[in-house]
């Protein structure tokens, strides 16, 4: 039976929103909202950071946190280091990591359960998508789109809308097929994490700036779970204000 560990990578530095893990949302830092939602679905959750300011805040609200190297270039390798640190600290021998984005304070806990449930005995790497229901999402440059095969393995991830519906006006595309957009949640076995850290970056990964393409381009599979729950990542000040407004309505 797999032993799942939730990891929330959290960097202080951000080109578009400096210090966003600590941004206040209705009286709590964003990272606390994410953590409190994650532990509703996963018993063991740790925040992985390289910044003492984040460590101090997490410890103040009673969360689990580990200090990782500042040299990581992506959340995947930070997750691997965090997994090794937590296993050493707790002796629980977690073998599968759920990588939870630290900038999604409206995370629905059930999506973590859905991601975990998408694993079967042969799955090494899994992620979640959600069907596009609003046509304007096809015009949103922040979205990442995914195509699937009949086994619900990912064929490709792209910042462009895929697939193209040839010969049809774009405003009518959703009448002809279901589009899927990617949610920034991943789960991978320790074996897959270790392997990923040794793989060379690939051409498609660099072109799209999507690190999951490295796994596919090297010939490996990503299992895709489908959820009806969307999410709102916070990348800009405008995103932050939108989330604050939503949170205020929920209180």
N, C-alpha and C positions, 0 to 999 in steps of 0.2 A: 504494500500500500504506500502510495506516495506521501511524503511529508512536505507540505507547502509552507514556504516562508514568504511573507509579503515584504517587499523592499520598496521604499519611496526615495529615489535619488533626489537630492535637493542641493542645488548650487545657488550661492548668493549672487554671483555675477550673471548678468543678462544684458544683451545688447539693447533690448527694447524696453525692459522693465527691471532695473537694478533692484536687487533685494526682494524679488517678488515672493519667495516663500514666507517672508515675514510681513507682507502687506496685510494691513488690518481689514478684516471683513466682519462687520457687525460685532466688534469687540474681541475677535480672536484672529491670530495670524492664519494666513491661508493654509500653511502646512498643518496646523492643528485640525482644521476642518477636514482635510484629506485623511489624516491619520484616524480621526474619530469615526469616519465613515468606513475606512478600510477594516478596522478591527471589529466591525459588525459582521464581516464575512469571513475573516481569516483570524485565527486565534493568535498567531505570532506575526507581528508587523514591526519593522524597524525602519527608521529614517536613516539614509546614508548620505553624509555630507562631508565637505572639506573645509567648513567654515565654523569657527568657534561661536559666532553669533547665533547660528542656527542651533548648534548643540545646546547653548544656554537656554534658548527659548523652549526647545523640546523637553529638556530636563525640567523646566519650570512647570510645564503642564502635565508632566508625568509620563511622557512618551518614551519609547525605546529608541536609542540613537547610537550609531557607530561613526567614528571618524575615519574617513577613507582618504586616499591619496589625492592631491590636487592636480595630478598629471593626467587623469582620465579625460579622454576626448569624447566619450559618449556614456550614456547611462548603463549600457550593457556591461562594460568592463567594470564600472563602479559596482554594479550588482554582484558580479563575481567576487570581487574583493569583500564586499559586505557579507555575502554568504559564507565565505571562509572565516571571517572574523566572528560572525554569530555562531557558527558551528563550533569554533574553538572555545568561545565564551560560555556556551550553554550545554555543549555535548549532546545536543538533540539530533544531530546528523540530518538536517534538512537536505532533501535531494532535488527539490524543484522550487524555483523562484517565481513569484508573481511580481512583475515590474510595474509599479503603480506610479503614474505621473503625478508629481507634486504640485502641478499647477491646475488641477481640476477639483476645486473645492465643492462642486456639485456632483461629485462622483456618486453614482447609485451603487450601494453595496452589492445588490443582486448581480451586477455585471461581473463582479469578481467571482461570484459563485458560478455564473454561466461560463466564464473563462475556464475555471477549474474543471467544470463538468465536460468541457470540450475535449479534455485529455482522454486518450485511451491507452492501452498497453504499449502501443508503438509510437505514440506522440513524443517528440522531443522539443517542439517549439510550437506555440499556439498564440493566437491573437483574436481580437474581436472586431466585427464590423457591424454596421447598422444600415438598414435600407434608407435611401434618400426619400424623404416625403415632401420636402419643400424644394420647388424648382430653383429657387435662388441659391441653394447650396451648390448647384452645378456651376454657378458663376463666382463662387467664393474661392479666391486664390489660396486660402489657408487650409482647404480640405485636401485630403489624400484619398484617392479612389482605388478600389481593389476589384480584380476579376478572379473568379473561382472556377475550379474544375468540378466535375460531377461528384468527387469525393470530398468536396469542401476543403481542398487544399488551395492555397493562393497561387494563382498563375502570375500575377504582376501587381505591383503597387505603383501608383503614379500621381503626380501633382496635376496632371492633365485629366480631364474627364474620360474614363474608359468604361465600357467600350464606346466607340463612335457609332452612331446610327446613320449609316450612309444614305444619302438621298432624302433625308427627312430634316425639316427645319428644326433647329436646336430646341426651340421652345416646345416642340412636340415629342422630344426624345423619351420622356418619362411615360408616354402612352405605349411605348413599344418594348421596354425592358425595365428590369429593376436595377438601379445603380446602388452600389454599396460604398459607403465611406468608412474609412478606417478610424477606429478609436485607439488612442495611444496606450493600450494595455497589452502587455505581453506576459507569457509564462514559458519558462524553459527549464529543462532538466539541468543539473549541474554539469553533466557530460556535454550538453549542447552549449552551455555558457563557456565552458573551458575551450571547446573547439572553436567557437565563434571568435574568441580572443586571439586565436592563432591565425585566423584567415586574413589574407591580404584584402584591403579595400578594393572594390571593383569599379569598373567603368560606369555601370548603371547607377550604382550607389552614389558615386560622385556627381553624376549628371542630375539626378533627382534630389540629391541630398536626403536620402532615405536609407538608413543603415540596414534595415531588414532586407533590402535587395542583395546585400552581400551574401546572406544565407542562401537565397534562391539562386543567385548567379553562380555559386559554387556547387549547385546541384542538389541542395537539401530542400526539404518540404516544410511549409508552415501550415499547420492546421488552423482553420478559421471557424470560430463560433459566431453565430448571428444573434444579436440582441435587438430588442425594440427600444432600448434606452439610449438616448443620445447624450452627449456631454458637451460642456463648454470650457475649453481650455483658456487660460488667462495668459495672453502673450503681450497685450498692450494695456495702456491706461484705460482705453475705451472698454476693453474686455472686463477689466477690473470693476469699472463702474456698473457695467451691465450685471455682473454677478452680485455685486453689493445690492443692487435694486431687487434682484430676484430673491436674495436671502432675506431682505427686509420684509418682503411680502410673505415669506414662509414663516416668519417669527409670529 
